[in-house]
Amino acid sequence: MLWVVSGTGTGVGKTAVAVALVRALARTGSLVAGWKPLETGVPDGVGAAGPAHRPTWPTCHPEAPRCHPEQSEGSPWVSQVQRTEAARLLSARHCSLLMVDPSASPQDDSGGAQDDRLDDALVLLGPDQRALLAESTFHVKRDAHRTFPLPASPHLAAREAGVRLTLDPIIALANELRLNCSVVLELAGGLFTPLTDDLLNVDLVMALAPDRHIMVAPDRLGVLHDAIAATTAATARGSSAAPDALLVNQCTPSGANLNNTMELRRYVALPVFGPLGYGDVDLRADQLASMFAAFI
């Protein structure tokens, strides 16, 4: 099952919602992969100074290391190859993902041991990607993420880094993953944020045809306009682009106290949930499980 978490814009709390959703789904006993394929504003991303990491896109593997509480001390998750220097660095830098090619033999073509070169596979992920992986119970074995230093929309950040983004690898992996587990895929930016020079996030959503599409709107001043505009524009693209639900998310401890959720139910022609409380992930997961009982 594939869930897509989009937003009315950037900085609306999509990651906090996605993390709580991953936890809520994991509580049902399902294998869950939280995944943000693209993240910008990461200093050590693809375009950072020094050797650039140009990851190959992954194939998921059902025997990938799973996250267990007893394994997570000192690091969001611990790989099956803890003995390597790369894994030591993984824990020290809280990178969350170590890549092992399941098709490779213990010896590479040059005769060297694969474990000895695993430090080349170390990826510094963005904070959103780390947060999602920390909650996941199903992981891919190879690099499923791209990060960029420029804090901008993906098409600008990739252009600055000299990288040409395409949607095909994301679509292919999402379709492979959803056969093995539940997937919570968080978009970068808002639903109409550009991903490439020609395509927007909404085009990715339409190509993915997710089982559930949740749009996050922040519980703050201005959300009525932003949510009405975003949902109207999405609906105009057709049913494959329209969210299944709008979730009003409390982004600050005090909340807006503007009755935004009730007002949005007057103007938005789809289910409106919320407000989702601020803070503790467990409490937010409880709320989501209750709100989305019919979906989950």
MARTIKOL-106148 format. One record per residue: x, y, z of N, C-alpha, C, CB in turn; residue in three letters. Coordinates in steps of 0.1 Angstrom, whole numbers, plus 5000, padded with zeros to 4 digits. Glycine has a CB too. Layout:
XYZXYZXYZXYZALA
...
END
This chain:
500949885000500050005000500950125000499050005012MET
500650224992501450344990500650464995501850364976LEU
501150535005500650665010501550775005500550665026TRP
500950885000501750994997501351115006501551044982VAL
502351175012502051295021502551415013502851275035VAL
501551495009501851625003501551745012501151634989SER
501751865007501451975015500952095007502652015023GLY
500252185014499852305008501052405005498852385017THR
502152375010503352445008504552385015503252595012GLY
505652455017506752405024506652455039508152445018THR
507252375048507252415062505952405068507752555063GLY
505152305064503752285069503652175079502752265058VAL
504852105081504851985090504651855084503852005101GLY
504951835071504751715064505551595071505151725050LYS
506851625074507651525080507151475093509151575082THR
506751565102506151535115504951445113505751655123ALA
504051475103502951395100503351255095502051465090VAL
504251255085504651135079505351035090505651155068ALA
506151095099506751015109505750955118507751105118VAL
504751035122503650975131502850875123502751095135ALA
502650895110501850795102502650665101501650855088LEU
503950675099504750545099504650475112506250585096VAL
504750545123504650475136503250415138504850575147ARG
502150485133500850435135500650305127499750545131ALA
501150305114501050185106501850075111501550225092LEU
503050105117503949995122503249935134505250055126ALA
502450005142501849945153500849835149501050055161ARG
500349845137499349745133500049605129498649795120THR
501449605130502149495126502649485112501349365129GLY
502349595105502749595091504149635089501849705083SER
504849595079506149645075505949775069506949545066LEU
506649875073506450015068507750075064505750095078VAL
507850135052508950215048508650365047509550165035ALA
509250445055509050585054510150635044509150665068GLY
509750725035510750755024510450895019510650655013TRP
511550975019511551105013512651105002511751225023LYS
512251084989513251054979514151174977512551024966PRO
513651304979514451424976514351514988513851494963LEU
515551564992515551665002516651774999515851605016GLU
516251895001517152004998517552075011516552104988THR
518552165010519052235022519852145031517952285029GLY
520552035025521351945033522851985029521051795030VAL
523652035038524952085035525851985028525652135047PRO
525851855032526651755026525951675015527151665037ASP
525051745009524351674998525151654985523051744995GLY
524451614975525151584962526051694957524151554952VAL
525651814958526451924952527451994962525552024947GLY
527651934974528551994983529951994979528351924997ALA
530752084985532252084982532851954985532952194989ALA
533851914978534451784980533951684971534351744994GLY
534251554972533751444963532251444964534351314967PRO
531651454952530151444951529751304951529651524939ALA
528651274959528151144959527051134948527551104973HIS
527251044938526251034928525550894929526851044914ARG
524550884938524050744941523350684929523050754952PRO
523450554928522550484919521250464925523250344914THR
520150454917518850424923518650284926517750474913TRP
517850254937517950124943516950024938517650144957PRO
517249904942516149794941515949754955516649674932THR
514649744959514449704973514649554974513049754977CYS
514749514986515049374989514349335001516549344990HIS
513449235001512649195013513449145024511649095009PRO
514749115022515549065033516449175038516448955029GLU
516149305035516949415041516849415056516349545035ALA
517949475062517949485077516649555082519149555082PRO
516149495092514949555098515349635111513849445102ARG
514549735115514849815126514149755138514349955124CYS
514949725149514349675161514849765173514849525164HIS
514049785183514349875194515749845200513349875204PRO
516049715201517249675208518449705199517149535212GLU
518249735187519349765178519649915177519149705164GLN
518749995182518850135178519650225188517450185177SER
520250165198521050255207522150325200521550165218GLU
522150455201523250535195523050575181524450465197GLY
522050515174521850545160520450515156522850455151SER
519850585147518450565143518250415139518050645132PRO
519150355133519050205131520450155128518050175119TRP
520550025130521849965129521849855118522349905142VAL
522849865109522949775097523449635102523749835087SER
523249535093523749405095525249405094523149305086GLN
525849505089527349505087527949605097527649555073VAL
527649595110528149685120529649675122527449645133GLN
530249565118531649545120532549635112532049395118ARG
531949695102532749775092533049915098532149775079THR
534049975093534350115096533250205092535650155090GLU
532650175080531550255075530350255085531050205062ALA
530150145091529050135101529350215113528749985104ALA
530650215117531050295129530750445126532550275132ARG
531150485114530850625110529450655109531550655096LEU
528650555104527150565103526650605117526550435098LEU
527050525127526550555141527050695145526950445150SER
528250725143528850845148528150975141530350855145ALA
527850955129527251075121525751065120527851075108ARG
525150955126523650945126523150955112522951055134HIS
523750875103523350885089522150795085524550845080CYS
521850695092520650615091520650515080519550705089SER
521450515070521350425059522750385054520550485048LEU
522950255054524150195048523750105037524950115059LEU
524450115026523950045013524849925011524050145002MET
524149815008524849685004524149634992524749585016VAL
524849604982524249554970524049404971525249584957ASP
522749364972522549214974522949134963521049194977PRO
523249184951523649104940525149084939523149164927SER
525849164947527349164946527949044954527949294952ALA
529048994949529748884956530548944967530548794946SER
531048864977531848914987533148974982532248804997PRO
533648934970534748994964534349074952535748884960GLN
534849204951534449284940535449244928534549434943ASP
535249314917535949274905537449294906535449354893ASP
537849384915539249414917539949324926539449554921SER
539149234932539649134942539549184956541049104938GLY
539149304959539049354972537749304979539149504973GLY
537749304992536549264999535549374999536849225014ALA
534249334997533249444996533149515009531849374992GLN
533249445020533149515033534149625035533249415044ASP
535349605029536449705030536149835023537749645025ASP
535149825014534849945006533550005010534949914992ARG
532949955021531550005024531550155028531049925035LEU
532750205031532750345035532350435023534050395040ASP
532550385011532150454998530650454997532750384986ASP
529950375004528550365003527850445014528050225004ALA
528650515023528050595034527350715028529150625044LEU
526150735032525350855027524950935039524150805019VAL
525251065038524751165048523351205044525651285050LEU
522351165051520951195047520551325053520051075051LEU
519451375048518851495054518151465067517951565044GLY
517751565075517051545087515751475086516951665095PRO
515051515075513651455073513851315069512951535061ASP
514851275061515051135057515451055069516151135046GLN
516251105077516751035089515551005098517851105097ARG
514651105100513551095109512550985104512751225110ALA
512350975091511450875085512150735087511150905071LEU
513450725084514050595085514150545099515450605079LEU
514250635109514250595122512950525127514550715131ALA
511850555121510550495124510250375115509450595123GLU
510950355105510650255095510950115100511350275082SER
510150015096510449875099510849795087509249815106THR
510949865075511349805063512249905056510149765054PHE
513449855052514449945046514949885033515649965055HIS
515249975024515949935012517449915015515750045000VAL
518049835007519549805009520449905002519849665005LYS
519949974992520750064984520150204985520950014969ARG
520950304981520650444983519350484976521750524978ASP
518350514983517050554978516750704979515950474985ALA
517850774982517650914985518551004977517850945000HIS
518151124975519051224969518951354978518751254954ARG
520051414981520051534989520851634982520651505004THR
520551764984521151874977521451984987520351924965PHE
522552064986522852164996521952284995524252204994PRO
521552324983520752454981519352434988520652494967LEU
519052524997517652525003516652584993517652585017PRO
516252504984515352564973514452444968516052624962ALA
513652474959512852364953513752264946511852424942SER
513352134945514252034940514852064926513551904939PRO
514052134917514552154904515652254904513452204894HIS
515652354913516652454914517852394921516152584921LEU
517652324932518752264940519552164931518252194952ALA
518752084923519451984914520252054903518451894908ALA
519652164898520352244887521652304893519452354882ARG
521552354905522752414911523852304913522452474924GLU
523452184916524352074918524852004905523751974928ALA
524252044894524651984881524051844879526151974880GLY
522851824885522251694885520851704877521951634899VAL
520551614868519351614861518451514868519551584846ARG
517351564873516351474880515351424870515651544892LEU
514951294872513851234865512951164875514451134854THR
511751144871510851074880510850924879509451124877LEU
511350874868511250724866511850644877511950694853ASP
513050684883513550594894512650594906514950644897PRO
512050714909511250724921509950634919510850864924ILE
509350644907508150564904508450414905507650604891ILE
509650384899509950234898510150184912511250214890ALA
510850254921511150204934509850204942512150284941LEU
509050304941507750304949506950184945507050434946ALA
506850154932506050044928506649914933505950044913ASN
507949904934508549784939508349764954510049774936GLU
508549874961508349874975506949844980508750014981LEU
505949894973504549874977504149734976503649964969ARG
504949644969504649504968505049434980505249444955LEU
506049494988506649424999506249485013508049434998ASN
505749605013505449675025504449795023506749715033CYS
504049855034503349985033504450095031502450005045SER
504150185023505150295020504550425023505650285005VAL
505250505031504850645033505850735026504750675049VAL
505450795015506350875007506051025009506250834992LEU
507051095014506851235016507451315005507551285030GLU
506651404999507151494989507951604994505951554981LEU
508851664986509651774989508951904985511051774982ALA
508551984995507852104992506352084991508352164980GLY
505652174985504152164983503852084971503652304982GLY
502552054970502051974959502352024945500551954960LEU
502452154944502752224931504152274930501752334928PHE
505052224939506452264938507152194926507252224951THR
507952264918508652204907509652094911509252304898PRO
509651984904510651884906511751884896510051744907LEU
511251914884512251934872511752054865512151804863THR
512452084854512052204846510652194840513152234835ASP
510152064839508952044832507851984841509151954821ASP
508251934853507251854860507151904875507651704860LEU
505951894880505751934894505451814903504552024895LEU
505451834916505151724925503851654922505051774940ASN
502851734917501551674914501651574902500551794911VAL
502551604893502751504882503351374888503751564872ASP
504151384898504651264904503551184911505851294914LEU
502751254918501551194925500651124915500751294932VAL
500451184903499551124893500151004887499251224882MET
501551004886502250884880502250774890503650924876ALA
502350804903502450704914501050634916502950764927LEU
499950704914498650654917498650594931498250554906ALA
498850674941498950614955497550564959499450714965PRO
497650474969496350424975495750524984496650294983ASP
496550604990496050714999496950834996496050675013ARG
496350954995497051084993496551175004496851144979HIS
497451215013497051295024497751435022497451235038ILE
497051545021497651675020497651735034496851765010MET
498751795038498951855051498852005050500351815057VAL
498052065058497852215059498252265073496452255054ALA
498952365074499352415088498252485095500652505087PRO
498052465107497052535115497552675119496652455128ASP
497452765109497952895112497252995103499452905109ARG
497453125105496853225097497153215082497253365102LEU
496153215074496453205059496153075054497853245056GLY
495852975062495752835058494452815050495752745069VAL
493452895052492152885045492452905030491152985050LEU
493153015027493453045013494252935007494153175011HIS
495352905014496352805009495752665006497552795018ASP
494952625016494352485015493252485004493752445028ALA
492452595003491352594993492052604979490452714995ILE
493052684978493752694965494352564961494752804965ALA
495052504970495852374966494852264963496752334978ALA
493852244971492852134968492052164956491952114980THR
491752284953490952324941491852294929490552464941THR
493152334929494052314918494252164916495352384920ALA
494452094927494651944925493451874919494951884939ALA
492251914924491051854919490851884904489851894927THR
491252004900491152034886492051954877491552184884ALA
493051894883493951804875493351664873495251784883ARG
492251634881491651504879491751424892492251424868GLY
491051314893490951234905492251174909489951124903SER
493151154900494451094903495351194910495151044891SER
495051324909495851424916495251474929496051544907ALA
493951454930493251514942493551434955491751504940ALA
493751494966494051424979492751354983494451524990PRO
493051244991491951174997491451245009492351035000ASP
492351325015491951395028492851505030491951295040ALA
492351605037493151725041493351715056492551855037LEU
494651725061494951715075495451845080495951595078LEU
494751905089495252025095496251995106494052115101VAL
497452045105498552015114498952125123499751965106ASN
498952105136499352205146500852215146498852185160GLN
501452325141502852345139503552405150503152425126CYS
502852465160503452525171502752485184503352685170THR
503352495195502752445208501452505211503752455219PRO
501352635208500152705212498952685203500452855213SER
499252665190498152645180497652775176497052555186GLY
496852775165496352905160495052955166496052885145ALA
494252855172493052895179492052975170493252975191ASN
492052935157491253005147490152915141492153055136LEU
489952795147488952705142489052675127487552765144ASN
490352665123490652645109490052515103492152645106ASN
490152415112489552285107488052295104489852175118THR
487352355113485952365111485652455098485252425123MET
486352555097486152645085486452575072486952775087GLU
487552495072487952425060486852325056489252365062LEU
486252265065485152175062483952235054484652105075ARG
483852375056482852445049483252465034482552575055ARG
484552465031484952515018485652405009485852625019TYR
486152305016486952195009486052075007488152165017VAL
485952024994485051914991485751784992484551934977ALA
486451765004486951635007487051625022488351615000LEU
487351505028487351495043488451575048487651345047PRO
488151655059489151735066489351685080488751885065VAL
490551655084490851595097491651695105491551465096PHE
491551695118492451775126491751855136493251865117GLY
492451945143493951955141494751845148494352095147PRO
495751805141496751705147497551785157497551635136LEU
497651735169498351795180499851815178498051725193GLY
500451905185501851935184502651845194502152085186TYR
503851805190504751745200504851595199504251775213GLY
504551515209504951375211504451295200504351325224ASP
505451215194505151125182504051025186506451065177VAL
504150965198503250865202501850915202503650805215ASP
501651035208500351095208499751125194500351215217LEU
500651175186500251205172499951085165501351285165ARG
500650975167500350845161499050795165501450745164ALA
498750815178497350775183496250845176497350795198ASP
496550985175495551065168495251025154495951215169GLN
496350995147496250955133495550825131497650955126LEU
495850735140495250595139493750615141495850505150ALA
493350705150491950725152491250805140491650805165SER
491950905135491450985124491250895111492351105122MET
492350825109492450745096492050605098493850755091PHE
491250575108490850435110490250365098489750425122ALA
489450435090488950375078489950355067487750465073ALA
490950445067492050435057493050315061492750565056PHE
493450315074494450215078493850075078494950255092ILE
END
